[in-house]
Amino acid sequence: MPIAALRPWGLVLAALATTAGLTLIWAARLSADRYLYVSELGATGEPTAEVFRWGMTLVAASAALVALCAPRLEPRVRWLAVAPPAAVLGSAAVAFGIASQVTCTYGCPLPVGPAFTWQDLVHTVCAVIGFAGAALVMLQVSVDRRFTGLARFSMSAAIAVAVIAGVGGLLSLLRFGTQLGGILELVATTIALAWLATLALVLATAEFRARRHTSGSAQDQPSHSATPPRVAATYAE
């Protein structure tokens, strides 16, 4: 079987991996004994750290699969088309993969001042790069030339994630309303991962339809062996 024929199945696998990763993240959150931000679920010393690590690993793997298997996307806006969406999503997948393995220390302090550690710095930088890359891909898909329905959903998801995560992040920096901030961050993460799973399924469906159409067209084309010599000669010309 040609490698290209495996692309839609890779996208289906990515959707399943995203769903499994999100389920593990929610399982970690529901088993926590207090309100935590998403990254804190994987912090050193937290009982939820191992489950969260596997959840984020699945998310990173699914993003990488989508980047590898997705058909070419074509953003209509020039500045959003500077970097290919697959390359941006692949970079985000790498960043999330690192952040899933290099988790923050207990309490996930900002890597500044006396609380600075290289572990927190690596985790924070990679998490920011991952989320920024995912947000950029959302915007790129929201102005895609072909998948109009997916584009509208991507724009709605991008706005919702930006607003909800922005408020949650601000509360985290201010150390005010941290319970609400943790809930908002989890909601934003859920929307983002639901978008990734939807992206994978929509692209997989488009790939399956394209291959079925190509296969049907090939079957409708008469072959030389099945036509009289004169007609076959016409096709040869």
N, C-alpha and C positions, 0 to 999 in steps of 0.2 A: 504494500500500500504506500503511495507517495506521501512524503511528509506533509505536503500541503493539504492532503485529505484529512489529516489529523487535527488541523487547526480548529474547526468548530467543536470537536470533542474536547480539545484543550480549553476552550472557552466555557464549555459546560462544566468541566472539572474545576475551573476557576470560580464559577458561581457557587458550586457546592463547597469549595474550600472557604470562600468568603463567609457563607452562611454558617459553616461549622466554627470558624474563628469568632464570628460575632456571638454565637451561642456560648462559646467558652468564656468570652469576656463578660457576658451577662451573668453566666453562672458564677464567675469569680465575684462580680459585684453583689449578687444576691446572697452569697455566702459570707461576705464581709460583715464584721460586727459593728461597723460605723460607716459614716459617709466618707468616701474617698474619691479623689480625682482619678481619672482613668489610669494615668501613669503610676499612681500610688499603688494600684492593685498589683503591680509587678515589682514593687520596691523590695530591696533586700530586707529580709526578716518578716515580710508579710506572709501569712498562711496562704494567700491567694496567688503568690508569685509564680508558682509552677504552672498553674492553670492559665494564668494570664500570658505567660511566656509562650505556651503552645498556641494560644489564641492569636497572638500577634505574629507568630511564625507562619501560621496558616494565612493570615491576611497578607503578609509580605509575599508569600509564595503565590497566592492568587493574583496579586497585582502584577507580579513578574510574568505569570502565564498569560494574562490579558495583553500585556505589552508585547509578548512574543507572538501571540496567535491572532490578534485583532487585525482586521483589514485596514487599509490606509484610510485615515480620517483627514478631512479637508476643511479646516476652519476658514470661514469667509473673511474674518478680520485679519489684516496683514500682520499686526504685531503679535497676534496669538498663533500665527502660522510659522513664526521664526524657527521654533523648535518643534520637531515632530511629536505629536501626542504620545506615541509609543515610547520615544526616548525619555520624555518627561515622566511618564508613568513608571518606566523601568528604573529611573533614578530614584523615584519615590519608594519603589519596592526595595531597593538596596538600603535606603535610609531606614525604612521600617524594619528591615531584617536586622540591621545593626542595633537599632533601638530595642528590639525584642530580646536580644541577647545581652546587651549592656544596659541593664535596667538602672533606675536611679537608686540612691541610698534611701534609708528609712525616712519617710516624710517628704521625699522629693524636694529638697530645698533648692532654691535657685543657685547656680554655680558662681556665686559672687561672695566677696568678703570672707569672714572666718569659716563659713560653712562650705567653702569651695572644695570640690574634689574633681579629679579628672573623670571619674565615672559619671558624675552628674553632668559634667560639661558635654561629654560624648553623647550621653542619652538625650539631653535637651537639644543639642544642635541637630542630631539625626531626626528626632521627633519633629522639630520645626521644619526641617527640609522635607520630610515625608509629607506632612500636612500641607505645606506650601505647594509641593508638587501635585498632590491630589487635587487641591483647589484650582490650580492652573489647568489641569486636565479637564476638570468639570467645565471651566469656562471655554476651553477649546472645543469640547463636544457640544456645548450650548450654542455654538455658531457654526456647526458642521453643515456642509452643503447638502448631504444626502439624508441623514437620519433626523428628520424634522421633529418627529414625536419624541425621540430620545433627547434632542436638543432642548426642547421645552422643559422636559423633566430635569435635565442637567442644570439649566438656569435656575429653576426653583430650588433644587437641592443645594446649589452653590450659594444662593442668597440665604437660605435657611441655616446652612452650616456656618457661614460667615457671621451672621447675626448672633446665633445661639452660642457658638464657640467664643466669639468676641466678648460677649457679656460674661460667660463663664471664666475666661482667661483674665478679664479685668477684676472680677471678684477674687480670683486666686492671687493676683499681684497685690491687691489691697488687703488681703487676709480678712475679708469681710464677707459674710454670708457664704462661707465655704461649703455648707451643706447644699445650698441652692446651686452654687458654682459647680460642684461635683455632678449633680443631676443634669445640669445643662450640658456639661462636657460629654457625659455619657449619651445624651440625646443626640448631640451633634455627631458623635462617633457612629451612632446607630444609623443616622441618615446617610452619612458618607459611605458606610459599608453596604447599606441597602442600595445606594446608587451604583457602587462597584459591581455588586451581584447583578443588578438590572442591566448595566452596560454589557457585562459578559453574556447574559442571556439574549439580549437584543442582537448583539453582533453574531452570536452563534446561530440564531434563527436566520439572519440575513445570509450567512455563509451556507447553511443547509439549503435554503431556497435557491441560491445562485447555483449551487452544484446540481440540484435536482433539475433546474432549468437547462443547464449545460448538458446534462445527461440525456434529457428528453430531446433536445435539439439534435444531439449526435445520433440518437436512435431513429429520428425522422429522416435523416440524410440518407438517400439511397447509396448503397455500396456498389462498386464496380462489378463485383461477383454476382450481385443480385439483379443486374440490369442487362439488357441486350447489348452486344458489342457496340452498336452505333450510338446508343445512349451513353454508354460508359465512355466512349471516345469524346462525346460532348462534354462530360464532366472533366475529363483529362485536359481538354482545351481551356 
